[in-house]
């Protein structure tokens, strides 16, 4: 067994393939936070609380724990080989090129749909202030700006993400500080006094039934989606073997502060059964404090949050498409030269191609029939995401059994116990998609894609290892 890997250029400023290690520790730590905090926390927390009451905190903790286990598995493999552009490469290496190709292309497509959803949301947030502006024009302008940020240099991308994440952090800390002040002073709201007692008022573990409690897991699971993004930055991070473990180790603390802290703060100020489902709890809390422009403030926060998500999607899709073009070149990738880097060490052609595909949503959203089909396919991609997470855990298991295993690396603890449990949790979330009307069709679509495309990919690469 290998205990040290000398061949990797983990601390060099430039890799042999031309990519540059332009991301610093502060960039990576904030990117990790940005990946942990989704827009849904600011807008959908009221809906999540209404689903199952205070026990939603337990759902966030349990789901966050399993996502942390997955990140430990990814972290261990990337610590062993920090030159990899994406954790998907480990699926290719330890499970096979068939499932590797399936994961790479499926992940790229899933991210494309996330990017399409992000620019659609961006337009609606901008129209809050400028309702007469055309949505398609807003989308294309933001797409052009953020694609340009990604094309200049990886350091510029990191700087943009740093400040996007900082805005989200300030908003959440402001909410928590506001809650502490209100509870300490017994602040009176239209629903009563701010108090921790509000969490236990009319408490029931399953206030809306056990099914809704279990439905909460799929909602929360997708709130954590993109938590793995920090792993994609590894090959362009200075001192990755020092920076990456630190970013992953702090995930549980971030979950407690940003998710659990926010939910407790909201429910301490307003009794959980009085929270409106169709209004952001963040807006409500700041309005109670007397901030009349609270709605505009939170709109700005979610606008920057969506911009951050789109910025990350462009970064990630560019790296994944570049890797796919390198590993499985075809006529299209050769003609478009998607496997080439710019002078700045950025996969510029892959980023531009991904941005153009995402830009199609500006047209899709004004075509009703096509828009409905797009919604269905996008819903299916969420289920496919779960299969990629599961394949990543299997790849880690096989890595541990291989000659590559680095005994002195950043090891996932108790992997023989935690890996099967995590896979069972992913299976549970996938099955739960079939139990709700809004996700049922998407779950069927995801199942068809996983089976059909999985068989095709393994047939395509049959005999290769």
SEVO-594217 format. One record per residue (C-alpha): residue in three letters; x, y, z; residue number from 1. Coordinates in pm, whole numbers, plus 50000, padded with zeros to 5 digits. Layout:
   res    east   north      up     n
   ALA       X       Y       Z   NUM
...
This chain:
   res    east   north      up     n
   UNK   50000   50000   50000     1
   UNK   50115   50349   49918     2
   UNK   50154   50595   50200     3
   UNK   50282   50885   50000     4
   UNK   50219   51004   49649     5
   UNK   50520   51190   49511     6
   UNK   50410   51231   49151     7
   UNK   50142   51494   49213     8
   UNK   50214   51864   49183     9
   UNK   49982   51947   49470    10
   UNK   50166   52260   49575    11
   UNK   50277   52395   49239    12
   UNK   50125   52713   49096    13
   UNK   50073   52548   48756    14
   UNK   49988   52189   48666    15
   UNK   50146   51991   48387    16
   UNK   49825   52020   48183    17
   UNK   49840   52401   48190    18
   UNK   49580   52471   48458    19
   UNK   49675   52722   48726    20
   UNK   49644   52688   49104    21
   UNK   49493   53036   49143    22
   UNK   49249   52969   49430    23
   UNK   49369   53063   49777    24
   UNK   49257   52931   50116    25
   UNK   49010   53218   50174    26
   UNK   48852   53155   49833    27
   UNK   48805   52784   49897    28
   UNK   48666   52828   50249    29
   UNK   48403   53076   50126    30
   UNK   48327   52863   49818    31
   UNK   48263   52574   50057    32
   UNK   48022   52791   50255    33
   UNK   47850   52913   49937    34
   UNK   47802   52551   49831    35
   UNK   47647   52467   50168    36
   UNK   47397   52757   50174    37
   UNK   47132   52747   49904    38
   UNK   46884   53014   49795    39
   UNK   46608   52792   49935    40
   UNK   46710   52881   50290    41
   UNK   46616   53246   50234    42
   UNK   46294   53184   50041    43
   UNK   46177   52833   50128    44
   UNK   46246   52805   50502    45
   UNK   45881   52889   50580    46
   UNK   45760   52610   50353    47
   UNK   46004   52363   50508    48
   UNK   45896   52455   50863    49
   UNK   45527   52431   50767    50
   UNK   45586   52078   50639    51
   UNK   45691   51924   50970    52
   UNK   45733   52200   51232    53
   UNK   46037   52220   51464    54
   UNK   46134   51861   51376    55
   UNK   46257   52000   51042    56
   UNK   46574   52088   51239    57
   UNK   46634   51715   51289    58
   UNK   46581   51656   50915    59
   UNK   46846   51918   50834    60
   UNK   47092   51767   51083    61
   UNK   47044   51406   50966    62
   UNK   47064   51496   50596    63
   UNK   47362   51723   50657    64
   UNK   47540   51441   50839    65
   UNK   47508   51206   50541    66
   UNK   47621   51478   50302    67
   UNK   47923   51527   50529    68
   UNK   48003   51155   50508    69
   UNK   47994   51184   50129    70
   UNK   48225   51484   50141    71
   UNK   48469   51291   50360    72
   UNK   48477   51017   50095    73
   UNK   48537   51274   49819    74
   UNK   48795   51451   50036    75
   UNK   48991   51132   50096    76
   UNK   49017   51054   49724    77
   UNK   49109   51411   49631    78
   UNK   49372   51421   49907    79
   UNK   49527   51112   49748    80
   UNK   49519   51271   49400    81
   UNK   49468   51650   49421    82
   UNK   49543   51703   49051    83
   UNK   49202   51568   48946    84
   UNK   48972   51828   48788    85
   UNK   48664   51658   48931    86
   UNK   48570   51382   49175    87
   UNK   48385   51213   48884    88
   UNK   48724   51090   48759    89
   UNK   48740   50849   49054    90
   UNK   48421   50679   48931    91
   UNK   48597   50617   48599    92
   UNK   48909   50488   48771    93
   UNK   48755   50261   49034    94
   UNK   48420   50152   48887    95
   UNK   48494   50167   48515    96
   UNK   48483   50396   48210    97
   UNK   48118   50310   48140    98
   UNK   47987   50442   48470    99
   UNK   48248   50718   48457   100
   UNK   48114   50842   48123   101
   UNK   47757   50808   48253   102
   UNK   47842   51014   48561   103
   UNK   48042   51277   48376   104
   UNK   47780   51349   48110   105
   UNK   47485   51312   48351   106
   UNK   47649   51548   48600   107
   UNK   47721   51803   48326   108
   UNK   47359   51788   48203   109
   UNK   47224   51816   48560   110
   UNK   47440   52123   48621   111
   UNK   47319   52275   48292   112
   UNK   46960   52248   48416   113
   UNK   47060   52399   48751   114
   UNK   47221   52686   48559   115
   UNK   46903   52732   48354   116
   UNK   46698   52748   48673   117
   UNK   46945   52998   48821   118
   UNK   46924   53249   48536   119
   UNK   46545   53215   48531   120
   UNK   46542   53302   48904   121
   UNK   46790   53586   48849   122
   UNK   46555   53751   48600   123
   UNK   46261   53736   48840   124
   UNK   46469   53893   49120   125
   UNK   46585   54179   48894   126
   UNK   46224   54233   48779   127
   UNK   46133   54296   49145   128
   UNK   46291   54640   49095   129
   UNK   46250   54672   48718   130
   UNK   45926   54492   48622   131
   UNK   45927   54633   48268   132
   UNK   46263   54478   48177   133
   UNK   46248   54171   47953   134
   UNK   46339   53849   48139   135
   UNK   46530   53701   47844   136
   UNK   46750   54012   47817   137
   UNK   46829   54010   48191   138
   UNK   46922   53642   48169   139
   UNK   47158   53689   47876   140
   UNK   47327   53994   48034   141
   UNK   47398   53807   48360   142
   UNK   47514   53502   48167   143
   UNK   47757   53714   47964   144
   UNK   47896   53890   48274   145
   UNK   47949   53571   48476   146
   UNK   48088   53378   48180   147
   UNK   48339   53661   48135   148
   UNK   48436   53635   48504   149
   UNK   48507   53264   48450   150
   UNK   48704   53323   48131   151
   UNK   48949   53581   48265   152
   UNK   49126   53368   48528   153
   UNK   49038   53121   48803   154
   UNK   49152   53377   49061   155
   UNK   48885   53624   48941   156
   UNK   48620   53353   48968   157
   UNK   48737   53280   49324   158
   UNK   48723   53648   49416   159
   UNK   48367   53682   49284   160
   UNK   48255   53374   49478   161
   UNK   48424   53507   49792   162
   UNK   48210   53821   49793   163
   UNK   47891   53644   49684   164
   UNK   47931   53406   49980   165
   UNK   48010   53694   50215   166
   UNK   47670   53854   50141   167
   UNK   47487   53531   50234   168
   UNK   47690   53492   50553   169
   UNK   47620   53850   50664   170
   UNK   47245   53803   50601   171
   UNK   47228   53485   50810   172
   UNK   47442   53620   51095   173
   UNK   47222   53932   51097   174
   UNK   46915   53711   51137   175
   UNK   47071   53517   51425   176
   UNK   47189   53835   51603   177
   UNK   46841   53985   51555   178
   UNK   46683   53674   51709   179
   UNK   46917   53684   52010   180
   UNK   46827   54051   52064   181
   UNK   46452   53987   52031   182
   UNK   46454   53686   52264   183
   UNK   46675   53864   52522   184
   UNK   46445   54169   52529   185
   UNK   46118   53975   52503   186
   UNK   46041   54162   52181   187
   UNK   45668   54171   52113   188
   UNK   45543   54064   51770   189
   UNK   45184   54046   51636   190
   UNK   45194   53673   51725   191
   UNK   45326   53724   52080   192
   UNK   45667   53756   52248   193
   UNK   45992   53635   52096   194
   UNK   46098   53337   52307   195
   UNK   46260   52995   52273   196
   UNK   45931   52865   52412   197
   UNK   45782   52932   52066   198
   UNK   45968   52625   51938   199
   UNK   45785   52393   52176   200
   UNK   45447   52567   52147   201
   UNK   45194   52315   52007   202
   UNK   45489   52084   51942   203
   UNK   45431   51757   51762   204
   UNK   45700   51547   51604   205
   UNK   45477   51477   51305   206
   UNK   45229   51771   51303   207
   UNK   45124   51699   50945   208
   UNK   45171   51322   50951   209
   UNK   45472   51092   50916   210
   UNK   45461   51107   50535   211
   UNK   45520   51483   50533   212
   UNK   45807   51435   50778   213
   UNK   45974   51193   50536   214
   UNK   45895   51424   50244   215
   UNK   46102   51684   50428   216
   UNK   46416   51479   50362   217
   UNK   46397   51517   49985   218
   UNK   46334   51893   50016   219
   UNK   46630   51933   50250   220
   UNK   46849   51697   50044   221
   UNK   46818   51924   49741   222
   UNK   46880   52229   49959   223
   UNK   47226   52078   50018   224
   UNK   47275   52002   49647   225
   UNK   47609   52144   49521   226
   UNK   47777   52089   49858   227
   UNK   48027   51878   49660   228
   UNK   48129   52176   49450   229
   UNK   48428   52261   49671   230
   UNK   48584   51929   49560   231
   UNK   48588   52046   49197   232
   UNK   48816   52337   49289   233
   UNK   49093   52111   49422   234
   UNK   49310   52094   49110   235
   UNK   49318   52477   49094   236
   UNK   49378   52537   49464   237
   UNK   49715   52628   49610   238
   UNK   49819   52376   49882   239
   UNK   49510   52156   49831   240
   UNK   49619   51894   50085   241
   UNK   49611   52163   50352   242
   UNK   49311   52366   50233   243
   UNK   49061   52095   50132   244
   UNK   49054   51898   50462   245
   UNK   48995   52224   50651   246
   UNK   48702   52316   50423   247
   UNK   48542   51972   50465   248
   UNK   48602   51943   50841   249
   UNK   48406   52263   50899   250
   UNK   48093   52147   50710   251
   UNK   47911   52024   51027   252
   UNK   47981   52356   51201   253
   UNK   47847   52547   50899   254
   UNK   47531   52335   50897   255
   UNK   47472   52404   51267   256
   UNK   47533   52779   51236   257
   UNK   47369   52856   50904   258
   UNK   47081   52608   50883   259
   UNK   47003   52506   51241   260
   UNK   47084   52854   51372   261
   UNK   46858   53019   51113   262
   UNK   46565   52784   51173   263
   UNK   46583   52818   51553   264
   UNK   46607   53197   51517   265
   UNK   46301   53214   51291   266
   UNK   46088   52990   51511   267
   UNK   46198   53169   51831   268
   UNK   46073   53501   51692   269
   UNK   45748   53372   51539   270
   UNK   45572   53051   51657   271
   UNK   45625   52788   51389   272
   UNK   45254   52731   51333   273
   UNK   45204   53105   51262   274
   UNK   45471   53132   50991   275
   UNK   45334   53208   50642   276
   UNK   45426   52950   50378   277
   UNK   45433   53192   50086   278
   UNK   45657   53459   50243   279
   UNK   46028   53456   50323   280
   UNK   46079   53426   50702   281
   UNK   46390   53644   50662   282
   UNK   46177   53927   50520   283
   UNK   45921   53881   50796   284
   UNK   46179   53893   51078   285
   UNK   46354   54207   50950   286
   UNK   46016   54377   50895   287
   UNK   45923   54303   51256   288
   UNK   46242   54482   51356   289
   UNK   46114   54790   51171   290
   UNK   46321   54760   50854   291
   UNK   46070   54869   50589   292
   UNK   46299   54781   50302   293
   UNK   46352   54423   50431   294
   UNK   46189   54267   50122   295
   UNK   46425   54458   49894   296
   UNK   46721   54359   50113   297
   UNK   46642   53986   50099   298
   UNK   46568   54015   49728   299
   UNK   46923   54148   49688   300
   UNK   47059   53858   49896   301
   UNK   46880   53592   49688   302
   UNK   46980   53775   49369   303
   UNK   47348   53750   49465   304
   UNK   47291   53392   49586   305
   UNK   47154   53294   49243   306
   UNK   47439   53480   49073   307
   UNK   47682   53284   49292   308
   UNK   47514   52956   49196   309
   UNK   47529   53042   48824   310
   UNK   47893   53149   48858   311
   UNK   47972   52812   49019   312
   UNK   47774   52622   48754   313
   UNK   47973   52787   48474   314
   UNK   48298   52700   48651   315
   UNK   48194   52340   48710   316
   UNK   48034   52269   48371   317
   UNK   48344   52406   48199   318
   UNK   48575   52173   48394   319
   UNK   48350   51869   48348   320
   UNK   48305   51924   47975   321
   UNK   48680   51979   47938   322
   UNK   48744   51650   48117   323
   UNK   48484   51463   47908   324
   UNK   48641   51601   47589   325
   UNK   48982   51477   47707   326
   UNK   48867   51131   47815   327
   UNK   48609   51052   47543   328
   UNK   48675   51275   47242   329
   UNK   48426   51269   46953   330
   UNK   48370   51464   46633   331
   UNK   48188   51749   46809   332
   UNK   48444   51796   47089   333
   UNK   48731   51780   46840   334
   UNK   48569   52031   46606   335
   UNK   48489   52273   46888   336
   UNK   48826   52206   47058   337
   UNK   48656   52166   47395   338
   UNK   48965   51997   47541   339
   UNK   49187   52305   47505   340
   UNK   49292   52565   47762   341
   UNK   49335   52940   47722   342
   UNK   49663   53120   47797   343
   UNK   49527   53181   48148   344
   UNK   49492   52803   48206   345
   UNK   49110   52816   48180   346
   UNK   48900   52569   47972   347
   UNK   48751   52866   47789   348
   UNK   48588   52683   47497   349
   UNK   48414   52437   47733   350
   UNK   48289   52729   47947   351
   UNK   48159   52919   47642   352
   UNK   47983   52608   47506   353
   UNK   47821   52541   47846   354
   UNK   47713   52906   47872   355
   UNK   47552   52892   47526   356
   UNK   47354   52580   47622   357
   UNK   47240   52745   47949   358
   UNK   47140   53053   47746   359
   UNK   46884   52843   47558   360
   UNK   46659   52871   47865   361
   UNK   46606   53239   47781   362
   UNK   46419   53116   47470   363
   UNK   46260   52812   47637   364
   UNK   46087   53023   47901   365
   UNK   45882   53213   47641   366
   UNK   45765   52893   47466   367
   UNK   45487   52738   47682   368
   UNK   45487   52384   47537   369
   UNK   45867   52359   47539   370
   UNK   45880   52511   47888   371
   UNK   45664   52228   48027   372
   UNK   45897   51966   47875   373
   UNK   46197   52152   48016   374
   UNK   46042   52143   48365   375
   UNK   45996   51766   48338   376
   UNK   46354   51703   48224   377
   UNK   46493   51936   48492   378
   UNK   46296   51746   48758   379
   UNK   46444   51420   48629   380
   UNK   46797   51556   48661   381
   UNK   46750   51590   49039   382
   UNK   46702   51214   49072   383
   UNK   47004   51148   48850   384
   UNK   47211   51363   49087   385
   UNK   47143   51110   49364   386
   UNK   47276   50824   49148   387
   UNK   47602   51016   49092   388
   UNK   47642   51068   49467   389
   UNK   47586   50693   49518   390
   UNK   47844   50601   49250   391
   UNK   48092   50835   49420   392
   UNK   48050   50645   49748   393
   UNK   48101   50312   49568   394
   UNK   48414   50451   49399   395
   UNK   48551   50547   49740   396
   UNK   48481   50196   49872   397
   UNK   48676   50048   49579   398
   UNK   48956   50301   49627   399
   UNK   48994   50177   49985   400
   UNK   49029   49819   49854   401
   UNK   49282   49918   49583   402
   UNK   49660   49938   49578   403
   UNK   49625   50319   49553   404
   UNK   49497   50349   49909   405
   UNK   49697   50616   50090   406
   UNK   49705   50508   50455   407
   UNK   49850   50841   50569   408
   UNK   49589   51049   50387   409
   UNK   49275   51235   50494   410
   UNK   49079   50922   50582   411
   UNK   48703   50886   50601   412
   UNK   48633   50736   50947   413
   UNK   48452   50399   50982   414
   UNK   48395   50377   50606   415
   UNK   48288   50010   50622   416
   UNK   47994   50116   50837   417
   UNK   47923   50468   50710   418
   UNK   47938   50397   50335   419
   UNK   47654   50137   50333   420
   UNK   47444   50357   50563   421
   UNK   47499   50660   50338   422
   UNK   47407   50457   50028   423
   UNK   47090   50340   50205   424
   UNK   47004   50703   50283   425
   UNK   47051   50805   49920   426
   UNK   46824   50514   49816   427
   UNK   46564   50631   50070   428
   UNK   46568   50986   49927   429
   UNK   46538   50852   49572   430
   UNK   46240   50629   49663   431
   UNK   46073   50922   49844   432
   UNK   46061   51106   49509   433
   UNK   45796   50856   49399   434
   UNK   45573   50937   49698   435
   UNK   45493   51298   49610   436
   UNK   45288   51418   49314   437
   UNK   45524   51706   49233   438
   UNK   45831   51477   49206   439
   UNK   45672   51150   49086   440
   UNK   45711   51211   48710   441
   UNK   46067   51338   48758   442
   UNK   46155   51024   48955   443
   UNK   46026   50805   48669   444
   UNK   46228   51010   48419   445
   UNK   46541   50976   48635   446
   UNK   46492   50598   48663   447
   UNK   46459   50562   48285   448
   UNK   46772   50772   48227   449
   UNK   46981   50583   48485   450
   UNK   46883   50241   48346   451
   UNK   46885   50320   47973   452
   UNK   47187   50552   47961   453
   UNK   47372   50341   48218   454
   UNK   47331   50030   47999   455
   UNK   47434   50224   47686   456
   UNK   47748   50368   47849   457
   UNK   47860   50030   47981   458
   UNK   47794   49871   47641   459
   UNK   47988   50154   47470   460
   UNK   48294   50097   47691   461
   UNK   48262   49721   47719   462
   UNK   48602   49557   47747   463
   UNK   48777   49880   47851   464
   UNK   48920   49927   48198   465
